């Protein structure tokens, strides 16, 4: 999804490129006097090409920034959703940290997730094993 500024930059770079092509030909004739000056024409084409390339790159950069911003918004929404799910204890969760039968594993007090015996923090909600 492109922003309006990005589209304007890209379209104007293409239009300027076309206009500068003809402008280079005019400059070659104007600076050449009676003869045609190819150096002026090529110089005008190179300068206009670099400017159009820069303008198009600005448009692409704006697109990338808009996409990154959209990705950050989606990521933040996913983290909020995950936090709201993990903050509510599960229905089958034990209200206290207790070892699982015979394995040395423990159940988190906060979320009820089963964790390995060597884990000091819960794998789901990062609560410290007490």
Buried (B, 14 or more C-beta within 10 A) or exposed (E): EBEEEBEBBBEBBEEBBEEBBEBBBEBBBEBBEEEEBEEBBEBBBEEBBEBBEEBBEBBEEBBEEBEEEEEEEEEEEEEEEEEEEBEEBEEEBBEEBEEBEEEEBBBBBBBBBBBEEEEEEBEBBEBEBE
